[in-house]
Amino acid sequence: MAAPRWNVLFFEDWVAKEGLDLIRGTIVKNVYTEPLKPWKRTGGSGVMIQLDGTGDMDAAYICEIPAGGELKPEKHFYEDLIYVLKGSGSTSVWYEGQKKNHFEWQAGSLFTLPLNAWYQHFNGSGSEPARFIAVTTAPIMMNLIRNEDYIFNNPAVFPERYNSEDDYFSGKIKWETFTAWEKPLSLAFSNFIADINEIPFRESARNNMKSMSWELGNGVLGSHSSIFVPGTFTNVHRHGPGDHVLWIAGEGYSIMWPEGGKKLKEDWGPGSIIVPPSWWWHGHAVTSDEPAQYIALKLSSKRNKIHRQSHGTMRSTRTGGNMLNFEDMPKGLLKEMTDMFAAECAKRGTKPRMQWVTGG
């Protein structure tokens, strides 16, 4: 009889069995160039990412489809939200015994895979690999159920989420207004976004940025993207676990800390991904002369909440939220933040734009 094992997570064991590396820590510097290993299950290559800020609730993976190739068909009992990093191709989706739906994607596309539906990815180029990153709920599902056959060979279907509709991946958008914050937020409900920058971004409740938010596939994973003015930094805020912040343009740093704790600074550029730990204060600073942009692939959508820690992310602490406006920051903290920002901008020869912070 095998000796009992302690402090073991089913998800970690599964990643090891898949023959993949599992990246831990606080940042991945560049998802576009991160080394990958052959991934037999998929027929491509990949790496798993579970940064400290996920709280073991979700994880990410990078997968690459070889030039002129395709991945193996698969399905699984966890959600999968995909952002295409480079290349172009197509995907087929179906439930057993039902018709297949097909759609084409490119770099910048965002889409979700219906829960427990079969799918298969194809590379549209015969000369270049295609690479994507995905955030999934695999860790929490695997660690709770602890049965690989249940995860990958479950016959359950979810027609309320996907019912082989002809236009499911058409890119059509239904607009709704989210009113739980101080400023109303336009939400785009869709299952496929051909290019995240195809729709004009809207003014945000935070300073010097514009954003767009998407709800995809009636699931628990959501996404938004924000574009920042050069030489600025955002309001400090906090939220729950599992928000993967992938920077796709610009350069800067993020500063993160627990209440009353030591500050952690991470420098980022295109391809960097960070996950702020749950309930840590954090802010993002753009030190480049060009605008910066990230896309967040995150746990807990606005429609289908699974925790309460993100309710006040874009609401001021004055009204019970978790966004700290500059005028409400302790003077010592504000000086520390502005001094650091000015020094980092000076290193790069970028003009800091801080009139909105200091009131000057």
Disulfide bonds with the S-S distance in Angstrom:
none
